[in-house]
Amino acid sequence: MLYLPITKSWIISRTARAIYLTCAVLACTLFGALIAILLAMGFSGVNSLSAFPLALSIARAVLLPGVFGSATLTIAMWYFWLNFDTSSWVSRAFWFLPLYLLLPIGPALYCFFVYLRNADVASVVARLPDRNVRPMREPQF
């Protein structure tokens, strides 16, 4: 088995949290866009978008960021679930099915309901100062 030297600080950090939150939103937009495209095709009676190259290009442009976000989030949430999730075995068993069967929405739900609420993630984010905020200086007269 391949062992990846990914530390807990890589998975649980402010940057990782921002990336995973962005990926979760992209995964939700992928799910919504996919349902919308399929419903629009069903209502119009079109079986394939290959006859409509402009619509196919637009659909690809809308779906592609969601595919990348969903893939990144799936790998990250599986890695978190396997190595760093400290919840009970019942909770972990419950989240196994959405992670495994409900792509792309399952990892996004796991991110929103488990990863972002994890005590380790919340404590790291709460304790780190924001590097972009600088203390205000008194004006020089």
Disulfide bonds with the S-S distance in Angstrom:
none
